[in-house]
């Protein structure tokens, strides 16, 4: 199993573990709850089918009506952004979730932040950019993975986050940071 697949599986499992048990009271009143739920299932289906851009668009439209489900939708959107190689956007969405929670939502968001920041650094290094912005991406990834592994080690059952953190640590060491 490749590290990217293990990551995707781990993040999907975390996000799926926070499923929508009920949409009652979300997305307006009366019949609009069913509309919200249908929109959610449409977005989730697009994500699971690999139609990431469609999933992102659908989740984004739902955020204004999400109420208490906003963090869950934002995290799923961040996952879709990550899978579509839109790393900066994925990191930003996941940081919003992480900054407002201290539970498994934070831990799941940290896995996306760490992965997205690491991928941004990898892309920069592939262009021979080893400057301060690249180091900053690596440091954000390192901090996200360190917190995730310390506070929620059970969310890394296959060791993919620990493996990625080791890669980040090695890159920072090579860069003298």
Order of alpha helices (4+ residues) and beta strands (2+ residues): alpha-alpha-alpha-alpha-alpha-alpha-alpha-alpha
